[in-house]
């Protein structure tokens, strides 16, 4: 793959594997409980009763001020332990959710292999790969926090208890995005200058 990325994210949350599978296997709900990353999702094909073959169109973002348009197809769905998807569009690859119960907790692993196809990512990957990787890690950390809140809502026994649970963080404000962009671009320029200096033979 050109411009390859490989991320392995691990979460540990309080709940059951069935609860976690039920949340992660319903991507149309992601914009509600994971709004910092998933802006809009539209179903293109429903798939079978287990979700295999489902196709969705997504618009997503991280803390950097660019958006990603892509499609995801569910390749495999084994309740309550595994979901595998294939991605095409601004990036291409495959992702696998693994869900394992451990007493009162659930260990979740997301194995994400992809290549950057969006021109911005493809052109700047050699210079800004660390920033793009940090952007992904931020997005997944927001997902962990949002999932914990969603599970807390599932476990709430009264309306008052549910209302006391804070809303998940939404998309970053434009000013924060501008600051982040300036910082990343400045770091990229410095890194590029240092690399050029190191590659220039001394006279």
Beta strands, then each sheet from edge to edge (+ up, - down):
strand 1: 4-14
strand 2: 38-45
strand 3: 55-61
strand 4: 67-78
strand 5: 82-89
strand 6: 91-102
strand 7: 105-116
sheet 1: 1+ 7- 6+ 5- 4+ 3- 2+
end
